[in-house]
Amino acid sequence: MNTSKEIARLAIEALEDKKAEDIKVIDISELSVIADYFIIAGGNNRSQIQALSDNVEEKLGRAGHFKKQVEGYDTANWILMDFGDVIVHVFDRENRLLYDLERIWRDGKMVSKEELGSF
């Protein structure tokens, strides 16, 4: 099983569990060495954004995938979670529009949850 696909799928499920908005997965493996996938999701407020981040960390940790780094947790307007080959971004609405990662990484391939397979 492709580990980065497994991490991405688990992260998406964790985000969905806490009602993340507009989850996008971008395959950047052919564009950059920093990761295989960017996952971008939105939350409505600081508490939800932190809950989304906590749930991703917990679900991936239970599966044996541990974060290398987390940025932005305290302010929670953009939390970046680095799981090596998968980087999870959880934004509030304003910062998601401001940073517009979907546009910056538009040369990447948008991937559906189904394309990541099941396990």
Backbone as a ProteinNet text record, in pm:
[ID]
protein_1_A
[PRIMARY]
MNTSKEIARLAIEALEDKKAEDIKVIDISELSVIADYFIIAGGNNRSQIQALSDNVEEKLGRAGHFKKQVEGYDTANWILMDFGDVIVHVFDRENRLLYDLERIWRDGKMVSKEELGSF
[TERTIARY]
84.3	0	88.4	53.8	123.7	95.9	199.1	182.2	125.6	170.6	119.7	-29.1	-73	-217	-295.6	-239.9	-306.7	-317.1	-207.8	-208.4	-311.8	-313.6	-407.3	-551.5	-579.7	-717.3	-760.3	-673	-705.2	-726.5	-643.2	-657.1	-791.2	-830.1	-958.9	-1073.1	-1066.1	-1171.1	-1178.4	-1062.6	-1059	-1120.1	-1091.4	-1148.3	-1299.3	-1342.3	-1486.6	-1559.8	-1496.8	-1558.5	-1596.2	-1516.8	-1539.6	-1599.3	-1657.1	-1733.1	-1648.9	-1528.2	-1446.4	-1519.4	-1492.5	-1556.6	-1461.2	-1516.3	-1445.7	-1306.9	-1303.3	-1176.2	-1124	-999.6	-934.9	-805.2	-774.5	-648	-576	-451.9	-371.2	-248.4	-231.5	-112.9	-3.5	98.4	209	337.8	325.4	443.9	533.4	475.4	557.3	605.5	562.9	599.6	703	707.6	788.4	837.1	949.6	1001.7	951.5	879.3	839.4	730.8	648.3	540.2	479.4	399.1	320.6	184.4	125.9	-9.2	-18.7	-95.7	-143.4	-291.3	-334.9	-477.2	-514.6	-618.1	-661.3	-807.1	-835.2	-971	-1001.6	-1129.8	-1172.1	-1249.7	-1240.3	-1318.9	-1384.4	-1484.9	-1563.5	-1510.9	-1438.6	-1389.9	-1269.6	-1207.6	-1084.5	-1105.4	-1214.8	-1240.3	-1254.7	-1329.7	-1346.3	-1214.4	-1139.5	-1012.4	-916.4	-911.4	-826.9	-879.1	-1010.3	-1068.5	-1036.7	-1041.2	-1005	-860.2	-771.9	-630.1	-607.4	-672.8	-658.2	-703.8	-815.2	-869.5	-778.4	-721	-626.9	-506.5	-451.7	-334.5	-366	-482.5	-520	-541.6	-616.3	-647.2	-520.4	-435.4	-311.4	-216.7	-211.5	-125.7	-165.4	-296.1	-343.6	-302.9	-287.6	-248.2	-95.7	-23	122.7	190	115.1	170.2	173.8	294.6	308	354.1	305.2	338.9	485.4	545.2	681.3	679.5	577.4	571.6	429.2	394.5	266.8	296.1	236	249.3	109.9	96.7	-25	-137.1	-110.5	-219.1	-281.9	-200.4	-252.9	-344.9	-305.3	-390.4	-504.1	-477.7	-578.4	-649.7	-578.3	-637.3	-581.4	-466.1	-410.4	-320.8	-365.9	-283.3	-221.8	-90.7	-18.1	34.5	1.5	46.2	127.4	252.5	345.3	356.1	307.9	319.3	417.8	515.1	614.4	564.2	513.2	466.7	329.9	264.8	133.5	137.2	95.1	86.9	-59.4	-111.5	-251.9	-258.3	-341.1	-363.4	-509	-533	-669.5	-678.7	-766.9	-778.7	-912.4	-912.1	-1039.2	-1070.7	-1190.9	-1236.2	-1148.8	-1120.9	-1046.1	-905.2	-834.6	-697.4	-690.6	-791.7	-793.8	-804.8	-888.4	-900.9	-772.9	-714.4	-594.2	-476.4	-450.2	-332.5	-357.9	-480.8	-524.3	-426.9	-401.6	-308.4	-353.9	-486.3	-536	-484.7	-478.3	-427.7	-276	-206.7	-60.5	-14.2	-84.4	-47	-137.3	-189.3	-283.6	-222.1	-90	-26.8	-29.2	-65.1	-80.8	-211.1	-226.8	-345.8	-445	-566.9	-672.1	-709.2	-717.4	-742.6	-867	-952.7	-1069.9	-1033.6	-1114	-1094.6	-1098.1	-1185.9	-1198.8	-1071.2	-1004.3	-880.2	-767.5	-780.4	-678.4	-694.5	-806.7	-828.8	-881.7	-904.9	-952.1	-856.7	-860.3	-772.2	-837.4
-119.1	0	124.7	219.5	346.8	423.5	445.4	508.2	648.8	727.2	864	864.1	768	758.1	720.8	630.6	590.1	708.5	781.6	898.7	999.8	1025.8	1123.3	1080.1	953.6	905.2	914.7	874.1	883.6	1029.2	1118.4	1260.4	1314.1	1276.5	1321.2	1269.8	1142.4	1086.3	1159.6	1193.2	1266.4	1405.4	1470	1602.2	1592.9	1491.7	1473.9	1446.9	1371	1339.2	1465.7	1570.1	1695.2	1804.4	1762.4	1852.9	1964.3	1929.4	2027.1	2066.9	2186.4	2237.2	2231.3	2198.9	2210.1	2145.9	2016.2	1944.6	1920.6	1959.7	1939.7	1863.2	1775.1	1701.4	1731.4	1776.2	1806.6	1716.9	1641.4	1557.4	1647.5	1672.5	1759	1679.3	1546	1459	1483.1	1527.6	1552.3	1696.3	1779	1920.9	1957.6	1880.3	1920.8	1799.3	1815.9	1709.2	1723.4	1831.7	1853	1756.3	1706.7	1615.4	1552.9	1448.6	1389.8	1456.8	1487.3	1544.5	1663.5	1762.9	1871	1844.1	1850.2	1844	1979.7	2038.9	2171.9	2161	2215	2208.9	2337.5	2362.1	2482.3	2452.7	2545.6	2540.6	2675.1	2678	2799.8	2891.9	2835.7	2917.9	2848.7	2919.5	2868.7	2731.7	2715.8	2588.3	2474	2494.9	2387.8	2357.9	2460.9	2441	2360.9	2391.7	2314.9	2171.9	2153.9	2019.8	1937.7	2001.5	1932.7	1885.5	1974.7	1941.8	1829.5	1840.5	1737.9	1602	1599.4	1473.1	1409.1	1491	1438.6	1377.5	1451.4	1403.1	1272.6	1266.7	1147.3	1026.3	1046.3	933.7	881.2	971.7	928.3	864.7	920.8	864.8	722.5	697	560.6	462.7	514.5	429	421.6	487.7	481.2	587.5	691.2	801.7	925.6	969.9	1078.8	1206.3	1317.9	1446.8	1479.3	1542.1	1590.9	1731.5	1808.2	1946.8	1999.9	2094.4	2165.6	2313.4	2392.8	2539.3	2600.6	2706.5	2786.1	2737.1	2639.6	2581.7	2684.3	2765.6	2858	2963.9	3022.1	3123.6	3058.8	2942.8	2861.1	2933.5	3022.5	3074.3	2998.5	2934.4	2842.4	2745.9	2623.3	2521.9	2436	2423.6	2339.3	2219.4	2099.9	1977.7	1896.4	1872.4	1802.4	1656.5	1568.8	1424.9	1362.7	1440.2	1390	1401.4	1292.2	1293.4	1357.6	1390.3	1454.4	1576	1689.6	1811.7	1854.5	1869.7	1906.3	2053.3	2127.5	2269.4	2285.4	2344.1	2373.1	2524.3	2584.7	2731	2779.6	2905.2	2974.8	3032.9	3078.8	3122.1	3235.3	3335.3	3452.8	3416.3	3336.4	3301.8	3204.1	3120	3030.1	3111.3	3211.8	3298.6	3379.1	3427.8	3509.8	3432.2	3312.9	3237	3153.7	3114.9	3049.8	2942.7	2843.7	2737.1	2660.1	2651.1	2580.6	2647.9	2781	2853	2838.5	2853.8	2845.6	2709.1	2603.1	2466.6	2412	2501.2	2458.7	2362.6	2356.1	2260.1	2118.3	2106.7	1974.2	1911.7	1784.9	1711.7	1703.4	1754	1738.6	1590.7	1539.1	1396.8	1382	1287.8	1261.5	1161.1	1157.9	1059.8	918	894.9	762.2	721.3	817.9	787.4	745.4	778	738.6	591.5	530.9	389	364.5	239.7	202.3	98.4	84	-12.7	-66.4
0	0	0	-81.6	-87.7	42.8	121.1	251.7	240.9	144	134.3	99.5	18.8	-11.4	114	192.8	317.3	412.9	428.5	517.1	468.2	338	282	307.1	281.8	299.8	446.6	538	680.3	722.8	671.1	704.9	656.7	536.5	482.7	570.4	607.5	693.2	826.3	883.6	1010.5	994.3	882	855.1	835.6	762.8	740.2	871.2	961.4	1090.7	1168	1150.9	1224.5	1135.9	1023.2	934.6	872.1	826.7	753.7	625.8	579.5	458.8	340.1	224.9	96.9	100	129.2	135.9	-5.3	-27.5	-157.4	-135.7	-230.8	-227.6	-357.7	-346.4	-464.4	-463.2	-571.1	-588.1	-644.1	-562.5	-604.7	-623.8	-627.4	-629.5	-750.9	-861.5	-980.5	-989.2	-893.6	-895.4	-790	-682.2	-567.9	-490.4	-425.3	-339.7	-195.8	-165.4	-26.6	20.6	-71.9	-32.6	-157.4	-135.5	-244.2	-255.6	-139.2	-137.9	-45.2	-89.7	-4.5	16.5	140.6	170.4	226.7	170.5	209.9	254.9	371.6	424.9	499.7	519.5	588.5	714.7	809	931.8	954.4	1039.3	1059.4	1168.2	1263.9	1374.3	1437.6	1529.4	1592.1	1656.9	1727.8	1796.6	1697.2	1589.4	1491.7	1420.8	1387.1	1317.4	1405.4	1533.8	1624.7	1640.5	1645	1655.7	1530.6	1413.9	1289.4	1296.2	1337.7	1349.4	1450.6	1566.1	1669.8	1618.6	1545.4	1497.7	1392.8	1305.7	1206.3	1277.9	1373	1446.4	1520.5	1583.7	1660.3	1568.1	1460.1	1370	1301.9	1257	1192.9	1294.2	1413.9	1517.7	1553	1562.9	1592.3	1482.8	1359.7	1246.5	1232.1	1323.9	1320.6	1236.2	1200.3	1120.6	1209.5	1241	1336.6	1268.2	1319.5	1259.6	1284.2	1185.4	1199.3	1258.4	1221.7	1266.1	1252.1	1338.4	1328.6	1344.8	1259.5	1267.8	1277.2	1354.3	1354.8	1443.5	1530.1	1610.2	1704.4	1768.3	1869.1	1810.3	1697.2	1635.5	1556.2	1499	1430.5	1316.4	1247.1	1124.1	1003.1	1022	923.1	998.9	1013.2	1077.4	967.6	972.9	878.6	956.5	909.3	974.7	875.5	909.9	820.9	863.7	777.7	800.6	701.9	658.1	563.3	420.5	366.7	227.7	211	321.9	318.1	409.7	355.6	434.5	438.1	558.7	578.4	618.2	545	573.2	614.7	732.4	775.3	795.4	716.8	713.1	767.2	815.5	828	689.5	671.8	538.9	482.6	565.4	520.6	472.5	550.1	513.5	397	383.3	267.7	138.9	141.2	23.4	1.6	109.3	100.5	41.8	93.9	50.4	-74.5	-98.4	-222.8	-273.2	-187.1	-225.2	-348.5	-368.2	-486.1	-614.5	-612.6	-730.3	-741.1	-629.6	-631	-681.6	-642.8	-680	-791.4	-875.1	-980	-1081.3	-1089.1	-1179.9	-1122.6	-996.5	-936.5	-984.2	-955.9	-999.3	-883.6	-905.1	-803.8	-797.2	-677.2	-656.4	-569.2	-603.8	-520	-411.9	-309.9	-202	-260.4	-356	-416.6	-490.8	-551.7	-624.9	-530.7	-404.5	-307.4	-268.2	-307.4	-281.2	-142.2	-112.9	20.3	76.5	206.6	271.4	395.4
[MASK]
+++++++++++++++++++++++++++++++++++++++++++++++++++++++++++++++++++++++++++++++++++++++++++++++++++++++++++++++++++++++

